[in-house]
Amino acid sequence: MPRGRPSPKLAITVDADVHERVLAAAATDGVSVSAWMTSAARQALRVRDGLQAVDDWEAEHGRFSDAELDAARRRVASESRGAILSSP
């Protein structure tokens, strides 16, 4: 019997060009393909959750104004530049 909490296995099929890029990305990042795919899936799920949170908020409070969206875009751009400048 396996110890701990073994990860479930998932068999997937991807397009050939995606396969090559995933293998290269995992190698570049120094992680297994499974670890790279798990990280990519987590990121995609965070994006989905964030978009759903925005939909929920707007359903309750109304749509964001153009000014609010512009301010958010500026903030994201600023934080993205800061992250790039501080990355190793």
N, C-alpha and C positions, 0 to 999 in steps of 0.2 A: 504494500500500500504506500502511495506517495506521501512524503512528509509535507507539512505546512499547507499552503494553499496554492496548489499548482494552477498555472494559467491555462485557461481553456484554449484549445487550438482552433484556428479558423483557416479554412482553405479558400483562397480567392484566386480569381483569374484577372489579369490586368493586360492591357494592350502592350505590345512589345516595346514601344518607345517609353512607356511609363516604367516598365520592368527595368530597362537599362538605366533609366535615370534614378530609380529608387536604389538599385544596387550601387551606383556611383555615389549617391548622396550618403547612404549608410557608410560606405567605405571612407568617404571624406570626413564624416563625423566620428568615425572610429567606433561605431556601434553595430549591432546585428541588424539585419533587415527587420526582424520582429520588433526590436526596440525602436527603430526608425519609424515603422508603420504605426506602432502604438502611439508614438509622439505625434505623428501627423494626424492620426484619428482623434487624439485628445484635442489638438488645436482646432480641427474642423468642428468638433462637438462644442468647444468653447464659443466659436463664432456663431454656431446655430443657437446656442443658449443666449448669447448676447443679442442676437437679432430678435429672438422671441421675447426677451425682456423689453426691448424697445417697442415691439408691437403691443405688448401688454400695457406698458406705460402709456403709450399713445391712445390705446383704447379707453383708458381711464381718465387721462388728462387732456387729450387732444394732441394733434400733430405738433411736432417741433416746428418752430418758425424758421424762416430762412436765416435770420440773424443767429439763432441758436445753433443751427447746423453749420453755419460758417465759423462760429466760435469753436465748435467741436472739431471741425476740420483743421483749424489753425493749431489747436491744442495737440491733436494727434500728430500733425506734421512736426511740431516743435519737439514733442516727446520722442518721435522716431529719430529725428536728427540727433538728439541727446543720447539715445541708445546706441546709435551707430558710432558716435564719437567716443563713447565710453566702453565699447566692446573691445575685447582683446585683439 
